Amino acid sequence: MGATLLRYLPLATGVLGGTLLLVNRLLTVEPTPAQARSDVVGVILAAVLILTTLIWQQVQPRPPEAVILEGEEGFELAPDLPDALKTELAWASYTLLTNTPTKSIVLWRSDRPLLRRGILGPRTMTQAGAIVQRALRTQRPIYLVNLALYPGRIEFDYLPPNTQGVICQPINETTVLILGANAPRSYTKQDEQWVAAIAAKLDQALQATVE
């Protein structure tokens, strides 16, 4: 709030100063040469203050616009998982939802989802699409910063329909985290590093508990 007021202070000052100069000129019957020169300087200063605010608004990057994801909030785990792994997955998914822009999570392993949490999509994931397969094959994360711009977004029909951004974070050769966000370009480098660290932790848990 304070930063916003500070940004608009030059604009308010410029408008107020220009208005006062105009009123003063209208009320002065015969301005002196000195007053005329002062008015010119005052008008220039008021214009500079107004232009400073307008230029500042243009160069400031706008934060990505968030949307309310369509779907119901839920938490689903594969019922046959060991209790220790369920606990680990619950912790990891909660951490991602509370410490990153993630709003929807799917954990896919081999041929089925092990976890769905957050805002759930309209259907369960039944197969890995081309983008997810590429992440698994290359063992590199894929970040779709603005999902609406990618023709391949159709494969993410198991996420909320209006998901804005997606990260496909491989955990190992058969397992991948698919994270959905409610705003484009919402993941920072720090968020991506955090996601990678959680994935490494899950890899250890999966190796210890899943045959």
C-alpha positions in Angstrom: 0.0 0.0 0.0 2.8 2.4 1.0 4.8 1.6 -2.1 1.7 2.2 -4.4 1.1 5.6 -2.8 4.8 6.5 -3.2 4.7 5.6 -7.0 1.7 7.9 -7.5 3.1 10.8 -5.4 4.8 12.6 -8.4 1.6 12.4 -10.4 -0.5 13.9 -7.7 2.1 16.6 -7.0 2.3 17.4 -10.7 -1.5 17.6 -11.2 -1.9 19.7 -8.0 0.9 22.1 -9.0 -0.4 22.5 -12.5 -3.9 23.2 -11.2 -2.7 25.8 -8.8 -0.6 27.5 -11.4 -3.7 27.7 -13.7 -5.9 29.1 -11.0 -3.3 31.7 -10.1 -2.9 32.8 -13.7 -6.7 33.1 -14.1 -7.0 35.2 -11.0 -4.1 37.5 -12.0 -5.3 40.4 -14.1 -1.8 41.6 -15.3 1.0 39.1 -14.6 4.4 40.6 -14.3 7.3 39.3 -16.5 8.8 37.6 -13.5 5.5 35.9 -12.7 5.2 34.7 -16.3 8.6 33.2 -16.2 7.8 31.5 -12.9 4.6 30.1 -14.4 6.6 28.6 -17.3 9.0 26.9 -15.0 6.2 25.7 -12.8 4.3 24.2 -15.8 7.5 22.4 -16.9 8.1 20.9 -13.5 4.5 19.8 -13.2 4.7 18.1 -16.6 8.0 16.4 -15.7 6.4 15.0 -12.5 3.4 13.7 -14.4 5.5 12.1 -17.2 7.7 10.5 -14.6 4.8 8.6 -13.1 3.4 7.6 -16.5 6.8 6.3 -17.7 7.3 4.4 -14.4 4.0 2.6 -14.9 5.1 1.5 -18.4 8.5 0.2 -17.4 7.4 -1.6 -14.3 6.8 -5.3 -15.1 3.2 -6.3 -14.4 2.7 -9.4 -12.2 1.1 -12.3 -13.9 -2.7 -12.4 -13.6 -3.9 -15.3 -11.5 -7.2 -17.1 -12.1 -9.4 -19.3 -9.9 -8.8 -22.8 -11.1 -11.9 -24.8 -12.1 -12.4 -27.9 -10.1 -12.8 -29.3 -6.6 -10.1 -29.4 -4.0 -9.1 -32.9 -3.0 -6.4 -35.3 -2.0 -6.2 -38.8 -3.5 -3.6 -41.5 -2.9 -3.2 -44.9 -4.5 -4.7 -47.2 -1.8 -2.1 -49.9 -2.1 0.9 -47.7 -1.2 2.8 -48.4 2.1 1.9 -46.1 4.9 5.4 -44.7 5.1 5.2 -43.7 1.5 1.8 -42.2 1.9 3.2 -40.1 4.7 6.1 -38.9 2.6 3.8 -38.1 -0.4 1.5 -36.2 1.9 4.3 -34.1 3.3 5.9 -33.4 -0.1 2.6 -32.4 -1.8 1.7 -30.1 1.1 5.1 -28.5 0.9 4.7 -27.8 -2.8 1.2 -26.4 -2.3 2.2 -24.1 0.5 5.7 -23.0 -0.6 5.4 -22.7 -4.4 2.7 -21.3 -6.8 1.5 -24.9 -7.3 -2.3 -25.3 -7.1 -2.7 -28.8 -8.6 -0.4 -31.9 -8.3 -0.3 -35.2 -10.1 2.4 -37.8 -9.3 2.7 -40.4 -12.1 4.6 -43.6 -11.9 5.0 -46.2 -14.7 1.3 -46.6 -15.7 -0.8 -45.0 -13.0 -1.1 -41.9 -10.8 0.1 -42.4 -7.2 -1.2 -39.0 -6.0 -3.6 -36.2 -6.9 -3.8 -33.2 -4.7 -4.9 -29.6 -4.7 -7.5 -28.5 -7.3 -8.3 -31.7 -9.1 -8.9 -31.9 -12.8 -12.1 -33.4 -14.3 -10.5 -36.8 -14.9 -7.8 -39.1 -13.7 -4.5 -39.3 -15.6 -4.5 -42.5 -17.7 -1.4 -42.2 -19.7 1.7 -40.0 -20.1 1.5 -37.6 -23.0 4.3 -36.6 -25.3 5.5 -33.7 -23.1 5.6 -35.9 -20.0 7.3 -38.7 -21.9 10.0 -36.2 -23.0 10.6 -35.1 -19.5 11.0 -38.8 -18.4 13.2 -39.6 -21.4 15.6 -36.6 -21.0 15.4 -36.6 -17.2 15.1 -32.8 -17.4 12.2 -30.6 -16.1 9.9 -29.0 -18.6 8.3 -25.7 -17.7 5.4 -24.5 -19.8 5.3 -20.9 -18.6 2.0 -20.1 -20.3 0.1 -23.3 -21.1 -2.4 -21.5 -23.4 0.4 -20.9 -25.9 1.3 -24.6 -26.3 -0.7 -26.8 -28.7 0.4 -29.8 -26.7 -1.6 -28.6 -23.7 -4.4 -31.0 -24.7 -2.5 -33.8 -23.0 -3.0 -32.2 -19.6 -6.7 -32.8 -19.5 -6.3 -34.3 -16.1 -5.4 -30.9 -14.7 -8.0 -28.1 -14.1 -9.2 -26.8 -17.6 -7.9 -23.3 -17.0 -4.5 -24.2 -15.6 -2.1 -21.4 -16.6 1.4 -23.0 -16.2 2.8 -26.5 -15.9 6.0 -28.0 -14.6 6.8 -31.6 -15.5 9.5 -32.6 -13.0 11.0 -36.0 -13.5 11.8 -38.0 -10.3 13.4 -41.0 -12.0 13.0 -42.9 -15.2 9.4 -44.0 -14.5 8.1 -41.3 -12.2 7.2 -37.6 -12.8 5.6 -34.8 -10.9 3.2 -32.7 -12.8 2.4 -29.4 -11.2 -0.2 -26.9 -12.3 -0.3 -23.2 -11.4 -3.1 -20.6 -11.6 -1.0 -17.9 -13.2 1.4 -17.8 -16.2 5.1 -17.3 -15.5 4.5 -17.8 -11.8 7.4 -20.1 -11.0 10.7 -18.3 -10.1 14.1 -20.0 -10.4 14.0 -20.5 -6.6 10.6 -22.2 -7.0 12.1 -24.5 -9.7 15.0 -25.4 -7.4 12.6 -26.1 -4.6 10.5 -28.4 -6.8 13.7 -30.2 -7.9 14.7 -30.7 -4.3 11.3 -32.2 -3.4 11.6 -34.5 -6.4 15.0 -35.8 -5.2 13.6 -36.4 -1.7 10.6 -38.4 -3.3 13.0 -40.4 -5.4 14.7 -41.6 -2.2 11.4 -42.5 -0.6 10.1 -44.4 -3.7 13.3 -46.4 -3.9 13.0 -47.4 -0.3 9.3 -48.4 -0.3 8.2 -49.3 -3.8 9.5 -52.4 -5.5 
